[in-house]
Amino acid sequence: MLFKILGSILAASLLIVFIGPVAVKLKDVAFSVVVLIGLTMMFVDIWQALKSKED
């Protein structure tokens, strides 16, 4: 379980660090919406993976 938590924190932070500057620099509303949808999907997937009993 600890591996899942640490892996998900690392993956989320890397994605935010990778996409964040591009989204801030472009300031395009459509791109920002797509980024927010992608981040939301990632966090939902992480939540479901952490709730599952499979290890």
C-alpha positions as CSV (number, residue, x, y, z in Angstrom):
1,M,0.0,0.0,0.0
2,L,2.9,2.4,0.8
3,F,4.3,1.7,-2.7
4,K,0.9,2.7,-4.3
5,I,0.7,5.9,-2.3
6,L,4.3,6.9,-3.0
7,G,4.0,6.0,-6.7
8,S,0.8,7.9,-7.1
9,I,2.2,11.0,-5.4
10,L,5.3,10.8,-7.6
11,A,3.3,10.3,-10.8
12,A,0.9,13.2,-10.0
13,S,3.6,15.6,-9.1
14,L,5.7,14.7,-12.2
15,L,2.6,15.3,-14.5
16,I,1.8,18.6,-12.8
17,V,5.4,19.8,-13.1
18,F,5.5,18.7,-16.8
19,I,2.2,20.2,-17.9
20,G,1.9,23.1,-15.5
21,P,4.4,25.6,-17.0
22,V,3.0,24.9,-20.5
23,A,-0.6,25.6,-19.4
24,V,0.5,28.8,-17.6
25,K,2.6,30.1,-20.5
26,L,0.0,29.4,-23.2
27,K,-3.0,30.9,-21.3
28,D,-5.4,29.2,-23.7
29,V,-8.8,28.4,-22.2
30,A,-9.4,25.3,-24.3
31,F,-6.0,23.8,-23.4
32,S,-6.5,24.6,-19.7
33,V,-9.9,22.8,-19.8
34,V,-8.3,19.8,-21.4
35,V,-5.5,19.8,-18.8
36,L,-8.0,20.1,-15.9
37,I,-10.0,17.2,-17.3
38,G,-6.9,15.1,-17.6
39,L,-5.8,15.9,-14.1
40,T,-9.2,15.1,-12.8
41,M,-9.2,11.8,-14.6
42,M,-5.7,11.0,-13.1
43,F,-6.8,11.8,-9.6
44,V,-10.0,9.7,-9.9
45,D,-7.9,6.8,-11.2
46,I,-5.5,7.2,-8.3
47,W,-8.4,7.3,-5.8
48,Q,-9.8,4.1,-7.3
49,A,-6.5,2.4,-7.3
50,L,-5.9,3.2,-3.6
51,K,-9.4,2.1,-2.7
52,S,-9.0,-1.3,-4.4
53,K,-8.1,-4.3,-2.3
54,E,-5.7,-5.7,-5.0
55,D,-2.0,-5.6,-4.0
